[in-house]
Amino acid sequence: MFTQLNLPTYSFRTKQVEGKIQIFDQIRKKYLVLTPEEWVRQNFIRYLIDEKGFPASLMVVEAGLKLNQNQFRADLVVYNKSRSPLMIVEFKAPEIKITQKTFDQIARYNLTFEVPYLIVSNGMNHYCCQVDFEKRNYRFLQEIPTFMELCSVENL
């Protein structure tokens, strides 16, 4: 049906409505039209929950934000146990190359959220970086940390 991603294989609840396949989003608790980007989002969310120990209860899909009087939505925002934003994740469809423009987009979102971790994924390639606000720079991590690792680093 959709591209095999560079993630573990998961099973999902799907249904067909008016000729379109829908997938159940366990975070929003509703069915959504299954687009290539949604396929990446749902698989990556499962990866964070099942493999990296992120609590689903601390995730918000399409979190609203305002930049220069314009409304935007971050694909996924993960909060820490204190309910402060910890990570923003931006998803693209598998056929979309991740470019500087993608990182610029998530960096703009981070002007609002000010999170220490950013992830960009098209399901095939995943990039995670840690932001250092004091030094005004960032560094790419070799792999995506677990929720417990992030909490111990952030002392949350």
C-alpha positions as CSV (number, residue, x, y, z in Angstrom):
1,M,0.0,0.0,0.0
2,F,2.5,2.6,1.1
3,T,6.3,2.7,1.0
4,Q,8.2,0.5,3.4
5,L,9.9,3.0,5.7
6,N,13.3,3.0,7.5
7,L,11.4,2.2,10.7
8,P,10.2,-1.1,12.3
9,T,7.0,-2.5,10.8
10,Y,3.8,-1.7,12.7
11,S,0.2,-2.7,12.2
12,F,-2.5,0.0,12.2
13,R,-6.3,0.1,12.2
14,T,-7.5,1.3,8.8
15,K,-10.8,1.6,7.1
16,Q,-12.1,2.8,3.7
17,V,-14.5,5.7,3.5
18,E,-15.8,7.1,0.2
19,G,-12.9,5.3,-1.7
20,K,-10.2,6.7,0.6
21,I,-8.2,4.7,3.1
22,Q,-8.1,6.2,6.6
23,I,-5.8,5.3,9.4
24,F,-6.5,5.6,13.1
25,D,-4.4,8.2,14.9
26,Q,-3.9,6.9,18.5
27,I,-2.9,10.4,19.7
28,R,-5.9,12.3,18.3
29,K,-8.2,9.2,18.8
30,K,-9.7,9.5,15.3
31,Y,-9.4,8.3,11.7
32,L,-7.5,10.4,9.2
33,V,-7.1,10.2,5.4
34,L,-3.9,8.1,4.8
35,T,-1.6,10.4,2.9
36,P,2.1,9.6,2.4
37,E,3.0,12.2,5.1
38,E,0.4,10.8,7.5
39,W,1.9,7.3,6.9
40,V,5.3,8.6,8.0
41,R,3.8,10.4,11.0
42,Q,1.8,7.4,12.3
43,N,4.8,5.1,11.9
44,F,7.2,7.5,13.6
45,I,4.8,8.1,16.5
46,R,4.7,4.4,17.0
47,Y,8.5,4.2,16.8
48,L,8.8,6.9,19.5
49,I,6.3,5.1,21.7
50,D,7.2,1.5,21.2
51,E,11.0,1.7,20.7
52,K,12.0,4.9,22.5
53,G,9.6,4.9,25.4
54,F,7.8,8.2,24.8
55,P,4.5,8.5,26.5
56,A,1.6,9.0,24.1
57,S,0.0,11.2,26.7
58,L,2.8,13.7,26.3
59,M,2.4,14.1,22.5
60,V,0.4,16.7,20.6
61,V,-0.2,16.3,16.9
62,E,-0.5,19.4,14.8
63,A,0.2,21.8,17.7
64,G,-0.8,25.3,16.8
65,L,1.6,28.2,16.9
66,K,1.6,31.8,15.7
67,L,4.6,33.4,13.9
68,N,4.4,37.0,12.7
69,Q,0.6,37.0,12.9
70,N,0.4,33.8,10.8
71,Q,-1.0,30.5,12.1
72,F,1.1,27.3,11.6
73,R,1.0,23.8,13.0
74,A,3.9,21.7,14.2
75,D,3.5,18.1,13.0
76,L,4.3,16.7,16.5
77,V,5.3,18.3,19.8
78,V,6.5,16.1,22.6
79,Y,6.3,17.5,26.2
80,N,8.3,16.5,29.2
81,K,6.8,15.2,32.5
82,S,6.4,18.8,33.7
83,R,4.4,19.6,30.6
84,S,7.0,21.9,29.0
85,P,7.7,21.4,25.3
86,L,10.7,19.1,24.8
87,M,10.8,18.2,21.1
88,I,9.3,19.2,17.8
89,V,9.1,16.7,15.0
90,E,8.5,17.7,11.4
91,F,7.3,15.0,8.9
92,K,7.6,14.9,5.1
93,A,6.4,12.2,2.7
94,P,9.0,9.6,1.8
95,E,9.5,11.0,-1.7
96,I,10.2,14.5,-0.3
97,K,13.9,15.2,0.1
98,I,14.9,16.7,3.5
99,T,16.7,20.0,2.7
100,Q,17.8,23.1,4.4
101,K,14.3,24.5,3.8
102,T,12.9,21.7,6.0
103,F,15.3,22.6,8.8
104,D,14.5,26.3,8.4
105,Q,10.8,25.5,8.8
106,I,11.3,23.6,12.1
107,A,13.8,26.2,13.3
108,R,11.1,28.9,12.7
109,Y,8.6,26.8,14.7
110,N,11.2,26.6,17.5
111,L,11.2,30.4,17.8
112,T,7.8,29.8,19.5
113,F,8.3,26.5,21.3
114,E,12.0,26.9,22.3
115,V,12.5,23.1,22.6
116,P,16.0,21.6,23.1
117,Y,15.4,18.8,20.5
118,L,14.3,18.9,16.9
119,I,13.6,15.9,14.6
120,V,13.0,15.9,10.9
121,S,11.9,12.7,9.1
122,N,10.6,11.6,5.8
123,G,10.4,8.0,7.0
124,M,13.5,7.1,5.2
125,N,16.0,9.5,6.7
126,H,15.7,10.8,10.3
127,Y,17.7,13.8,11.7
128,C,17.7,14.7,15.3
129,C,19.5,17.7,16.7
130,Q,20.0,19.2,20.1
131,V,19.7,22.9,20.4
132,D,22.0,24.9,22.7
133,F,20.3,28.2,23.3
134,E,23.1,29.7,25.4
135,K,25.7,29.0,22.7
136,R,23.2,29.7,19.9
137,N,24.0,26.6,18.0
138,Y,23.0,23.0,17.6
139,R,24.5,19.6,17.1
140,F,23.2,16.5,15.3
141,L,22.9,13.4,17.3
142,Q,23.9,10.0,16.0
143,E,20.6,8.5,17.0
144,I,17.3,9.5,18.5
145,P,17.5,9.4,22.3
146,T,14.9,7.5,24.4
147,F,12.5,9.5,26.5
148,M,14.4,8.5,29.6
149,E,17.7,9.7,28.2
150,L,16.1,13.1,27.3
151,C,14.6,13.4,30.7
152,S,17.9,12.6,32.4
153,V,19.8,15.1,30.2
154,E,17.2,17.8,30.8
155,N,17.0,16.8,34.4
156,L,13.2,16.6,34.2
